[in-house]
Amino acid sequence: QVQLVESGGGLVQPGGSLRLSCAASGSIFSIYVWGWYRQAPGKQRELVAGIIGSGNPSYSDNVKGRFTLSRYNANNTVSLQMNSLKPEDTAIYYCQMNERGHTYWGQGTQVTVAS
């Protein structure tokens, strides 16, 4: 059984930074795709950053230049460094990964940007 555990959410002032982490555990052979999604109240879940294989990360336009996704293959983890946070970044953030054709989701971590 594969599990994803996220950490690092919290309350931060506008302009501040947070770093989210997601660790995968269980029967894992090779993680192919990592993604960070978020869902704000009343809105659909959206992809904010992702990486496929050994390629470069890609970002949605509304976080490009502020968020950085990093993957660490040695310990099956991925992080999302979020800088210059804005109130509109407030959401529950989920990590997702695809491994051998199966998609897994983390439980979500709340990020609140408010003064």
MIGU-342098 format. One record per residue (C-alpha): x, y, z; residue in three letters. Coordinates in steps of 0.02 Angstrom, whole numbers, padded with zeros to 5 digits, always signed. Layout:
N
XYZALA...
END
This chain:
115
+00000+00000+00000GLN+00066+00171-00049VAL+00039+00324+00059GLN+00079+00507+00033LEU+00103+00616+00185VAL+00111+00804+00169GLU+00180+00931+00290SER+00224+01114+00301GLY+00059+01206+00284GLY+00007+01347+00398GLY-00036+01529+00416LEU+00078+01659+00337VAL+00066+01845+00302GLN+00058+01910+00124PRO+00231+01914+00050GLY+00290+01773+00160GLY+00352+01600+00118SER+00308+01420+00157LEU+00383+01256+00106ARG+00273+01104+00082LEU+00341+00928+00080SER+00265+00764+00026CYS+00339+00594+00064ALA+00287+00433-00018ALA+00301+00268+00073SER+00253+00089+00040GLY+00283-00024-00106SER+00363+00098-00228ILE+00467+00053-00378PHE+00487+00213-00477SER+00385+00372-00464ILE+00352+00443-00636TYR+00245+00597-00606VAL+00233+00715-00459TRP+00108+00854-00447GLY+00050+00987-00324TRP-00132+01037-00333TYR-00235+01158-00231ARG-00418+01185-00197GLN-00489+01346-00129ALA-00663+01354-00052PRO-00796+01351-00186GLY-00670+01319-00325LYS-00612+01169-00422GLN-00449+01084-00384ARG-00311+01153-00495GLU-00137+01097-00540LEU-00005+01222-00485VAL+00156+01127-00518ALA+00210+00961-00590GLY+00357+00861-00651ILE+00363+00711-00767ILE+00508+00591-00760GLY+00675+00679-00762SER+00606+00833-00849GLY+00595+01010-00785ASN+00452+01063-00674PRO+00308+01159-00750SER+00199+01287-00663TYR+00031+01368-00684SER+00039+01549-00737ASP-00025+01613-00571ASN+00121+01539-00472VAL+00261+01545-00600LYS+00412+01635-00532GLY+00352+01618-00352ARG+00338+01430-00325PHE+00475+01300-00349THR+00447+01113-00357LEU+00592+00999-00312SER+00595+00810-00314ARG+00712+00697-00217TYR+00714+00526-00295ASN+00825+00449-00163ALA+00691+00461-00029ASN+00533+00476-00135ASN+00491+00652-00083THR+00441+00812-00168VAL+00435+00988-00102SER+00351+01150-00152LEU+00439+01310-00101GLN+00312+01451-00104MET+00375+01630-00098ASN+00290+01798-00112SER+00128+01721-00055LEU-00034+01810-00090LYS-00206+01796-00009PRO-00269+01711-00166GLU-00146+01569-00135ASP-00253+01518+00013THR-00311+01339-00016ALA-00289+01159+00034ILE-00135+01094-00055TYR-00125+00913-00111TYR+00019+00815-00180CYS-00010+00682-00309GLN+00103+00553-00386MET+00089+00421-00520ASN+00185+00260-00503GLU+00166+00110-00618ARG+00003+00177-00685GLY-00077+00209-00516HIS-00118+00382-00451THR-00105+00424-00267TYR-00156+00578-00169TRP-00100+00651-00006GLY-00223+00703+00128GLN-00199+00889+00096GLY-00123+01028+00198THR-00201+01197+00230GLN-00111+01354+00175VAL-00185+01519+00232THR-00113+01685+00178VAL-00183+01828+00282ALA-00125+01978+00379SER
END
